[in-house]
Amino acid sequence: MSTAPMAEFYACFQRIAHQRRNRGSLHERRECNLARCSNDSMANLENFRLVVFRAVAEHLSFRKAAEELYLTQPAVSLQIKALEEDLGVQLFDRTGSRIALTSAGNKLLGFAQQVNALLIRAEQEIAASCGEHAGHLAHGASTTIAQYVLPRLIGSFHREFPRVQTTLISGNTEQIVDAVARQQIALGFIEGPAHSRDVKTEPFLIDELVLIVPAAHEWAERSLIACSEIASMPLLMRERGSGTRRVVENALEKQHLKAGALQIVMELDSTEAIKSAVEAGLGAGFVSRWAIAKDMRTGTSLRVVDIEGIRIRRDFLITYAAGPGPQGLAQEFRRFLFAHLDGRKEPNKTLRL
């Protein structure tokens, strides 16, 4: 959609919302103003009911939207009801505890996301014209990267650009790729192939997946095990959709050990959960070396077991929507990332920032 129709839509919507607010109750206006104070500077420029609508529409949940916006659930319902009255249409179909967007709701969501993107871009370009970097940067990462790699990088970035506000969501590779494709986040950091034509990827960091067992396990004292022995070992694996699981299964299949032959006793949604389960003696698991780097330096009840003929190396990938590439703060963070990673560090090295 061109900028002119977008501007016309937004101006019209603001007029409608302004009229509605003027005839609304004092209690409703106070609730709206209080909620506005909890949002960042860019959100304050966006009509608050659009902010609430986007949150409900993207989560398809009033409860999750309320948690995200630091509002009560009744306050969220009030804003949606008022917005539907403003526009004279129903935006959500409500069936029991489930909600879904109506046709009108789907159309409004597209406009609302474009309005939000334009406002974010406006703040970034205004700050850039003054020689500063400011605004909001939304990105997401697979759980391993979110826990063990990005925090120190983001901290260093904030020290250099203190006016930039960052939102980081975590999930498995499929979830992060979907969020990038839907342009909910500007940058994604994933552990496996994207499998989507709607995004582009490029490597930014080297990783290695290793097999870990409890220190008391018989394999802990062995220098090497045969790949075929893995089939007899209870395994703790990441959930389906995880980039880590996909890479491990592909590596084992190349050694003629198919996924169906594995004794997967438990599926877990995080690396920390796998480490804890291995320590408890529930089985063996594959994790990133980045995830156990601190454990190996400080001493731990975990041991790494080498597998004959297998070294599972992979690239951590940065992903962004297909098109011209990252712009504004997203591009600045990408530049910062590559500059500070100093040629894609190995997983047994420490990030020095």
C-alpha positions in Angstrom: 0.0 0.0 0.0 1.3 3.5 -0.9 2.1 6.1 1.7 -0.8 8.4 0.7 -3.6 5.9 1.4 -1.9 5.0 4.6 -1.8 8.6 5.7 -5.4 9.1 4.7 -6.5 6.0 6.6 -4.5 7.0 9.7 -5.8 10.6 9.7 -9.4 9.3 9.3 -9.0 6.8 12.1 -7.5 9.4 14.4 -10.5 11.7 13.8 -13.0 8.9 14.6 -11.1 7.9 17.7 -10.8 11.5 18.8 -14.6 12.0 18.6 -15.1 8.8 20.5 -12.7 9.7 23.3 -14.4 13.1 23.6 -17.8 11.5 24.3 -16.3 8.7 26.4 -16.6 8.5 30.2 -14.1 10.1 32.5 -13.2 6.6 33.9 -12.5 5.4 30.4 -10.3 8.3 29.5 -8.3 8.0 32.8 -7.8 4.2 32.0 -6.5 5.0 28.5 -4.1 7.8 29.7 -2.8 5.6 32.5 -2.1 2.8 30.1 -0.3 5.1 27.7 2.2 6.0 30.3 3.4 2.3 30.4 4.3 2.2 26.7 7.5 3.5 25.0 7.7 6.8 23.3 6.9 5.5 19.8 3.8 3.7 21.0 2.5 7.0 22.5 2.3 8.5 19.0 0.1 5.5 17.9 -3.6 5.5 18.7 -3.8 3.5 21.9 -6.8 1.4 20.8 -4.7 0.4 17.7 -1.9 -0.7 20.1 -4.4 -2.8 22.1 -6.0 -4.2 19.0 -2.6 -5.3 17.5 -1.7 -7.0 20.7 -4.9 -9.0 20.9 -4.8 -9.8 17.2 -1.3 -11.0 17.2 -1.7 -13.1 20.2 -5.3 -14.0 19.6 -5.7 -13.8 23.3 -7.0 -11.0 25.6 -5.0 -12.4 28.5 -1.7 -12.4 26.7 -2.4 -8.9 25.3 -3.2 -7.7 28.8 0.1 -9.1 30.1 2.1 -7.5 27.3 0.6 -4.1 27.8 0.5 -4.2 31.6 -3.3 -3.8 31.7 -6.1 -5.7 33.3 -8.1 -8.1 31.0 -11.3 -6.0 31.4 -9.4 -2.9 30.4 -8.3 -4.6 27.2 -11.9 -5.8 26.5 -13.1 -2.2 27.0 -10.7 -0.9 24.5 -11.6 -3.5 21.9 -15.3 -2.9 22.4 -14.8 0.9 22.0 -12.8 0.3 18.9 -15.5 -1.9 17.3 -18.1 0.8 18.2 -15.8 3.5 16.6 -15.6 1.5 13.3 -19.1 0.1 13.4 -17.8 -3.5 12.7 -17.0 -6.6 14.7 -13.3 -7.3 14.7 -13.2 -10.6 16.5 -15.3 -13.7 16.5 -15.6 -15.0 20.1 -16.4 -18.7 20.6 -16.1 -19.7 24.2 -12.6 -19.1 25.3 -11.2 -18.8 21.7 -11.2 -15.8 19.5 -10.5 -15.3 15.8 -10.2 -12.2 13.6 -13.1 -11.4 11.3 -12.5 -10.3 7.8 -12.7 -6.7 8.9 -10.3 -7.5 11.8 -7.8 -9.0 9.4 -7.9 -5.9 7.2 -7.4 -3.6 10.2 -4.5 -5.7 11.5 -2.6 -5.1 8.2 -3.2 -1.4 8.4 -2.3 -1.3 12.1 1.0 -3.1 11.5 1.9 -0.7 8.7 1.1 2.3 10.9 3.3 0.9 13.7 6.1 0.2 11.2 5.9 3.8 9.8 6.0 5.3 13.3 9.0 3.3 14.3 10.7 4.3 11.0 9.8 7.9 11.6 11.4 8.0 15.1 14.6 6.3 13.8 15.0 8.6 10.8 14.3 11.7 12.9 16.9 10.6 15.4 19.4 9.8 12.6 18.9 13.3 11.1 20.2 14.7 14.5 23.2 12.4 14.3 21.8 9.9 16.9 20.4 6.4 17.0 17.1 6.1 18.8 13.9 4.2 18.7 12.7 0.7 19.2 14.3 -2.4 17.8 12.3 -5.7 17.9 14.2 -8.9 17.3 13.9 -12.6 18.3 16.1 -15.6 18.7 16.1 -19.3 19.1 16.4 -20.3 22.7 20.1 -21.2 22.7 21.1 -17.9 21.1 18.7 -15.9 23.3 20.1 -17.4 26.5 23.8 -17.8 25.8 24.9 -15.5 22.9 22.8 -12.4 22.5 22.5 -10.9 26.1 26.1 -9.7 26.2 25.9 -8.4 22.6 22.7 -6.5 23.3 24.2 -5.1 26.5 27.2 -3.8 24.7 25.0 -2.4 21.9 22.9 -0.5 24.5 26.0 1.0 26.1 27.0 2.4 22.7 23.4 3.5 21.8 21.6 4.2 25.1 18.5 5.7 23.4 17.6 2.5 21.6 15.0 0.3 23.2 15.2 -3.4 22.5 12.5 -6.1 22.5 13.8 -9.7 22.4 11.4 -12.7 22.0 12.6 -16.3 22.1 11.2 -19.4 20.6 12.3 -22.3 18.4 13.6 -21.7 14.8 10.2 -22.1 13.2 8.5 -19.6 15.5 11.3 -17.0 15.0 11.2 -17.4 11.2 7.4 -17.0 11.2 7.8 -13.8 13.3 10.3 -12.4 10.8 8.2 -13.4 7.8 5.2 -11.6 9.3 7.4 -8.6 10.1 6.6 -8.8 13.8 10.4 -8.5 14.4 13.1 -6.9 12.3 15.8 -9.5 12.9 15.8 -13.1 13.9 18.7 -15.3 15.1 18.2 -19.0 14.5 19.9 -22.3 14.9 18.7 -24.2 11.9 17.6 -23.7 8.2 14.8 -21.2 7.7 12.8 -23.3 5.2 10.9 -20.1 4.1 11.0 -18.1 0.9 9.8 -15.1 2.8 13.1 -14.5 4.6 16.8 -14.3 3.9 19.6 -15.7 6.1 23.3 -15.3 6.5 25.7 -17.0 9.0 27.0 -14.9 11.9 28.5 -17.4 14.4 29.9 -20.9 14.4 28.4 -23.5 16.7 29.0 -27.1 17.5 26.5 -29.6 19.0 27.9 -32.1 21.5 26.6 -35.1 23.3 26.5 -34.7 27.1 26.0 -37.4 29.8 26.1 -37.3 33.7 29.6 -37.4 35.2 28.8 -40.7 36.8 27.8 -42.4 33.5 30.0 -45.1 32.0 30.5 -43.1 28.8 32.0 -40.2 30.8 35.4 -41.9 31.1 35.6 -43.1 27.4 37.4 -41.0 24.9 35.2 -42.1 22.0 31.9 -44.0 21.4 30.6 -45.5 18.2 27.6 -43.8 16.5 25.7 -47.1 16.7 25.8 -47.1 20.5 23.6 -44.0 20.6 20.6 -46.1 19.5 20.8 -47.9 22.9 20.9 -44.8 25.0 17.8 -43.0 26.4 17.9 -39.6 24.7 16.6 -36.2 25.8 15.7 -34.1 22.7 14.4 -30.7 21.9 10.8 -30.4 20.7 9.9 -30.8 17.0 10.4 -27.6 15.1 13.7 -26.9 17.0 16.7 -26.1 14.8 18.9 -28.1 17.1 16.8 -31.2 16.8 16.7 -30.9 13.0 20.5 -30.6 12.8 21.2 -33.5 15.1 18.8 -35.8 13.3 20.3 -34.9 9.9 23.8 -35.6 11.2 22.9 -39.0 12.6 21.0 -40.0 9.5 24.2 -39.4 7.5 25.7 -42.1 9.7 22.8 -44.4 8.9 21.2 -43.9 12.3 17.6 -42.9 11.5 15.4 -40.8 13.9 13.0 -43.7 14.2 15.8 -45.9 15.7 16.5 -43.4 18.6 15.2 -44.0 22.1 13.8 -40.5 22.7 12.5 -40.7 26.3 11.6 -37.0 26.7 11.2 -33.9 24.5 12.1 -30.6 26.2 11.7 -27.0 25.0 15.0 -25.5 26.2 18.7 -26.3 26.5 18.6 -25.6 30.2 15.9 -28.2 30.7 18.0 -30.8 28.8 21.1 -30.0 30.9 19.1 -30.4 34.1 17.5 -33.7 33.0 20.9 -35.1 32.0 22.3 -34.1 35.4 19.4 -35.9 37.0 20.4 -39.1 35.2 17.4 -39.3 32.8 19.5 -39.8 29.7 21.9 -38.1 27.3 21.3 -35.0 25.3 22.7 -32.9 22.5 23.4 -29.3 23.3 25.4 -26.3 21.9 28.9 -25.8 23.2 27.9 -22.2 23.8 25.4 -23.6 26.3 28.0 -25.5 28.4 31.0 -23.2 28.0 30.6 -21.8 31.5 30.0 -25.3 32.9 33.2 -26.6 31.4 35.3 -23.7 32.8 33.9 -23.9 36.3 33.6 -27.7 36.7 30.3 -29.5 36.4 28.4 -32.8 36.8 28.2 -33.0 33.0 30.7 -34.6 30.6 31.0 -34.2 26.8 31.3 -37.5 24.9 32.9 -37.6 21.4 31.3 -39.7 18.7 33.4 -41.5 16.2 33.1 -40.1 12.7 30.7 -37.3 13.8 31.4 -33.6 14.5 28.1 -31.7 14.4 29.0 -28.1 13.4 26.6 -25.6 12.2 26.2 -21.8 11.6 24.0 -19.7 13.8 22.1 -17.6 11.3 20.7 -14.1 11.2 17.5 -13.8 9.3 15.4 -10.9 8.0 12.5 -10.4 5.7 13.1 -10.9 2.0 13.6 -7.7 0.1 16.1 -4.9 0.3 17.6 -6.0 3.6 17.6 -4.6 7.1 17.1 -0.9 7.4 17.6 1.7 10.2 18.3 0.3 13.6 18.1 -3.3 12.4 21.0 -2.6 9.9 22.9 -0.8 12.6 22.6 -3.8 15.0 23.7 -6.1 12.2 26.8 -4.0 11.5 27.5 -3.9 15.3 27.1 -7.7 15.5 29.6 -8.5 12.8 32.1 -5.9 14.0 32.1 -7.3 17.5 32.1 -11.0 16.6 35.5 -10.6 14.9 35.1 -13.0 12.1 32.6 -15.5 13.5 34.0 -16.8 16.7 34.4 -20.5 17.5 32.0 -21.9 20.2 34.8 -22.7 22.7 35.9 -19.1 22.8 34.5 -16.3 25.0 32.8 -13.3 23.6 34.8 -10.3 24.7 32.8 -7.1 24.6 
